[in-house]
């Protein structure tokens, strides 16, 4: 009788302690997309902590890298190799500015929101190429007004 009661209780505890499964999102790095040349598609994502992004270079000469000054405090930045698919996880709440290093000057950027975060005003003051600024400003507005 004790085993009949203990087993379901233990099984229920184990099931309840399993964390929610993380999602993996795919982002294409394109020479030309719906929003013009040198773009990430999608260029804005909202994730939960633990979710992952797989960056896919669909054309040559692309990579994904965090933008200096646009990652949450305590989060590790990243920089993928050019022309190689790259997958990374996002565990810390906040906003992550991401660029394609070779095409940053052409405005190839994206924004990732993780968890329940507010966009830091300091992100708007980050020094960036002239063509990246309007794209990021549009992404900042989208993040502020979902």
Beta strands, then each sheet from edge to edge (+ up, - down):
strand 1: 24-33
strand 2: 36-41
strand 3: 44-47
strand 4: 52-57
strand 5: 65-66
strand 6: 86-89
strand 7: 94-99
strand 8: 109-114
sheet 1: 2+ 1- 4- 6+
sheet 2: 3+ 8+ 7- 5+
end
